[in-house]
Amino acid sequence: MTPMSEQKFDLPHHSPVQPTRLELDDEIKFRCHRGVSCWNECCARADVTLAPYDIIRLKTHLGIDSTEFLAKYSVPFEIDAHGIPGIKLRTDDSGACLFMTEDGCSVYENRPTACRYYPSGLLSMRALGKPDDEQHFLLIKEEHCKGHEEDNVITIGDYRKEQGVDGYDELNRDYYRIILKKKSTGPTIGAPSNMSLQLFFMASYDVDRFRRFVMSENFIKIYDITDEQYEKLEKDDVELMKFGFTLMRQVLFGELSIKEREGAWDKRAEERREILEYRKKIEIEEHMSKQEEARKAAIDSGTDKAEI
């Protein structure tokens, strides 16, 4: 076998992840097939984190929108201490993947990135002071998995191509970069607002709801986007997903990549001020009306009070 990288990384005690960083040319010994004795064991104890493109593929396969997919097939979790939201596949009460059958995965052609990688994994890193991330790999050896005993040697690079994961990584890479940058900057940019967290969730995972947000009158008033761009965003989930990554970088890190209409925010602020003032006026009028009604009721009942 090609010698594996000598670089180690820290892991929790009893972790099934091997403490050696792998590169594309490093080889692993592994094969999964219907005849292996542990068939379906990994699906029977599923812990699968979903990336944005995974959700697009799965919801399209199932013929439902992203909002329904999230409600039926996912559970949320927090990626970091600031509450950046993540999504995992829902399991049944025994911990098994909802897409597992006796014959294997029922969504195999559209299975998530994490499933395609197994038993390898992605290790995304960014060196201090460098703007770009580096992608390396790791190996997972769980006690139940007998695929490691199969007589099949393959490089990480060839295994990724065989599993079709390279295309998934390319489409999810900006998402991984946003999370990596958020973790690496930490207190520098502070905790995201609730509105920013809601945008992150919607743009990352709920693409159909995000489309309605982008197509709304208020959004169009603020951002200067061409009709051609809007046509793509209206019809193409992947283009919309990429646009979401750009918008998240703008909101979270101040990267002004999407042009804003001149004076749009000032106009929006003025409109909101007028709406708030109008609501306040209505509330005052309703309060005065209720007081007047109470005063009249008191007079009619013969209870004339000095103050109501």
C-alpha angles and dihedrals in degrees: 000000000000109000112260121233113279093219113113131197132200118262136179116265113274092016113157089218113103111236095233126097113230131206131206094267095050115107130228130191109229146122132171121198142147093268098054112114094235094053111159093003093118090049091048090061100035125177102167122167113204127221123205097262090050090062093049091053095045098045090047091049090051094044095235134112123260094255092057091044092054092048095049106031110026144063125201128234136171118258096197143007091272092062100253100173125240132181131224130188112262116242133199122257091278093053096255123142112258090229095056118116132171089262093050134259115005091203096041097138089054099033118148126269094253091055091050092051098050124150087021125054140200119256109193114190138171121202116229110270095013121113099211131064127234124222119218132158142231138199126239120205114183120183094238095052114098094175089095089065093058117108097244124115119192137160121248089243094053092044091054090051091046091053094043092235097130091075091048091051092051093052094044097042097097088052091053090047092054092052091045092049091047091052094045095048093044112156091010092083096024130219115327117247120251088254091054091050091050090050091049091053095045096044094043103041114005099058096163093054089044089055091057089050093051092046093050121115093241093054092048090051092056105039125057102223124158123242088245091056092047091051090056093046091050095052108026121066093193093051089048091049091052090048088052091056090052092049092048091053088051094050098040102036106019095246101158100210099134112066116236122214112255111266092359096130093046089051091046091050091050091050091050090048091052091048092049091048091049091050090049091051091050091048091051092048091049090049092050091047092053091049090051092049091050091049092051091047090052092050092047091051091050093248102123105184125188092225132023 
